[in-house]
Amino acid sequence: MEPLEPLDAAMITAELLADPLHTAALLILSPPPEAGPDYVDELYRQALTDPADLDTRFRRHPHAGVDTAGLWLWRNDDRVDMRKHLRRCTLPAGTDRAGLWRLIGELHGEPLDRSRPMWLAYVIDGLADGAFAFYIKVHHSVIDGVAGLKMITDALTPDPTRRSMRPLYAARHSTDESRWRSRGGIPNPLGLARDGLDLARHVALGELSTVVSSLRSRTALPSFGAPYTRFNGRLGRERAVTGATWAKSRIRAIQQAAGVTGNDVVTTVVAGVLRAWLDARGELPSLSLVAICPVTVRSRDGNGAEDGHGNLFGLQLCSLGTNLADPAKRLAHVHRVMARAKGQVSSRGANATTLLLAPSIVPTVLLPALPVAPRLRRAYNVSLSNIPGPSSEMYWNGARLEEIYPVSVAIDGQALNVTVCSYADRVAFGYVSGREVMPDIESVVPLTESALTELEAAVGV
């Protein structure tokens, strides 16, 4: 059995007290020209009986007990019953995208069974345009968004004529087994001690760095620098999910005109959406909203050694500048904040950065569980991340990937998650919240277009 890394173990433990912590992706595909009326049914039957080896991350589940001295370890399952992990859904004939999003919201609210490998996939057809969808959710302790999108990309091909391709969750590399092979037994206490001392050193240096930065930089945030908003309340039982895509060329044009990064642009667009949505309800605070942002420390090429880690990211608090009416000034503010966040995570390491934020994160997500939750300032309001997807048009067994949407984690106290994903010449914005928190979540799609248009005008595009 293999020990869970500190961040992964924290996620498993936190889920005992909070909402499900799985992340997901929705792929919308169009059948190949030769597809018959039973095309999706045949895909599903083949997937149930495909002899391809599963990626090792999809053959294990977390375990803690007397035999592990209370530590969370990965337990490998030699045989996985695919009928418990792959399901089939058919929407009523002619269902539009809004109907698909309602179904995804229902599926996303269901927790994963931790007694078996923590993933579940659905093959969905019945869409009005003849397309079908593939929705897959995986516990965040198993894989993070960047690694998950890489896994999906590796399973696809730019060749529309290629057939006999393996499932998305199949093992891809000949070195997969050696990279994930269990070391067996409970880990060496001396090794854990060395790891703990190294982590403590990074935390101590990081704390000192934070104090110095707070004295020198306007971008540094106090532990509870975010105003209370409805996103800091309870999520509720029902999920609300939506998303849409925009041309990547629009993001690049703003990026080049303002001399910032693409991530700065999409973050500022989301800030504009939140400002407009709250303002329309008379709930826009005078203080800026704050996002908790996963900042990946994976390299851009995603080398094989990094695949051995379920999660390789740190967390940073990023002021969104929602108190700034001028979109150009908001973009400049976000650029400064995000540059500092990336530098901190890179220098400290993912686990150390996350531990530094623990005193801020824990009250934010636990206070809503109280019978009467105090409406006090919190550490942050929303979760926001940006994930690179395939850079060219992709296919799977001749089916063309039309759109890909991230469907990430929303929990009590952090009841809105926005994840952006690039694909070919377009960018998808995925919004996840609670139906009680955002009963009209569909309204953020036109607000995203408005925020993007305003930013284009502000920088002279």
C-alpha positions, 0 to 999 in steps of 0.5 A, a space after each residue: 500500500 502507498 501512503 497518500 501525500 499530505 494534500 491528498 490525505 487532507 482532502 479525504 479527511 475533510 470530506 468526512 465533514 464537508 461536501 463531496 470533493 470530486 472534480 469532473 469533466 464534460 466532453 461533448 462529441 459528435 459521432 463519426 460520419 459512418 455512425 449508425 443509430 446504435 452507435 452510442 449503445 455499442 460504445 457503451 457495450 464495448 467499454 464494459 467489456 474492453 480488456 484494456 488495463 485501467 490507469 493505476 489511479 483508477 484501480 485504488 481507493 483510500 484506506 485507514 485503519 489499525 493495520 495502517 497505524 491510522 495513516 491514509 494509504 492507497 489500497 489497490 484493487 486487482 479486479 474492478 467491476 466496470 458496471 459499478 463505474 460506467 453508466 448509461 443515460 439517455 436524455 428525452 429526445 431533443 433535449 437542449 444544452 440547458 437540459 444537459 446541464 441540469 442532468 450534470 448538476 444532478 450527477 455532480 451532487 452525488 458522492 463517490 463510494 470510497 470503498 472502491 476506486 473513486 471515479 464514475 463515468 456516464 455515457 449520455 445521448 439524446 442531445 438535440 443536435 445528434 451529439 453525445 456526451 461523456 461525463 467523468 468525475 474523479 475524487 480530487 485526491 486521485 487526480 487534480 484538474 491539470 493531470 486530469 485534462 492531460 489524461 483526457 488529452 493523451 487518450 484522444 488523437 488529432 487523426 479523425 480516421 483512427 479507430 480501435 482506441 482505448 478508453 479515456 481511463 486506460 493506462 497509457 504508458 509502459 512505465 505506468 506500473 513501475 511509476 505507481 507500484 506500491 512500496 508495500 506496508 506502512 511507510 518508513 517513519 524516518 522517511 516521514 520524519 525527514 519529509 515533515 522536517 523539510 515541509 516545516 522548513 518551507 512553512 516557516 520560511 513561507 510565513 516569514 515571506 508572507 509577513 515581509 510581503 504584507 509590509 511591502 506589497 499592496 497585493 498581500 492579503 490578511 488572513 480574513 480579507 474577504 467580505 462576507 457574501 452569499 458564496 460563503 454560506 451553505 451550498 445546499 443539496 442541489 448543484 447548479 452547473 452551466 458553461 459556454 465557450 468563447 474564441 481564444 483569439 479574443 483572450 489573446 488580443 486583450 493579453 497582447 494589448 495589455 501586456 498580461 497573461 491569458 490567465 490574468 485575462 480570464 480571471 479579470 473576466 470572471 471578476 467582471 461577471 461576479 461584480 455584475 451578478 452581485 451588483 444586480 442583486 444589490 449585494 456588491 460589497 465595497 471590498 474586493 472579492 477574494 478567490 482561492 486559486 490553485 496554482 499548478 507546479 507541474 511543468 508545461 510538458 507534463 513529464 512522466 515523473 509528475 504523473 505519479 502525483 495525484 495533486 501538484 498544486 499550491 493554493 493562493 488567495 487572490 484579490 479579484 478587484 471587484 471593487 474597481 469599476 474600470 475593467 482596465 484597472 481591474 486587469 492591472 490589479 489581477 496581473 500584479 496579484 497573480 504574478 505574486 501568487 505564482 512566485 510564492 507557490 513555486 518557491 515554497 512548494 505545494 504542500 507548504 503553501 497550502 498549510 500556510 493557508 490552513 488557518 484561513 481555509 478551515 474557518 471559511 469552510 467550517 463556519 457554515 456548518 454551525 446552526 447559526 453561521 456568523 456573517 463575518 469576513 472570511 478568507 475568500 469567497 470563490 474558487 477560481 482556476 485555469 486549466 490548459 486543454 488540448 491545443 488542437 482539434 481532437 477525436 476519439 474513435 472518429 467522434 469529434 470532440 466539440 467542447 470540453 468543460 471542467 466541472 469542479 468542486 463547490 462546498 459550504 463556505 466556498 459555494 461557487 467554483 469557476 474553472 476555465 479550460 482551453 481547447 483548440 481555438 476556444 476557451 470554456 468557462 465552467 460554473 458550479 454552485 448550489 441551486 439555492 445559492 445561484 438559482 439563475 446560474 444560467 445568467 452568468 453565460 451572457 454576463 461572461 460575454 458582457 464582461 469580455 466585451 467591456 474588457 476588450 473596449 477598456 484595453 482598446 481591442 
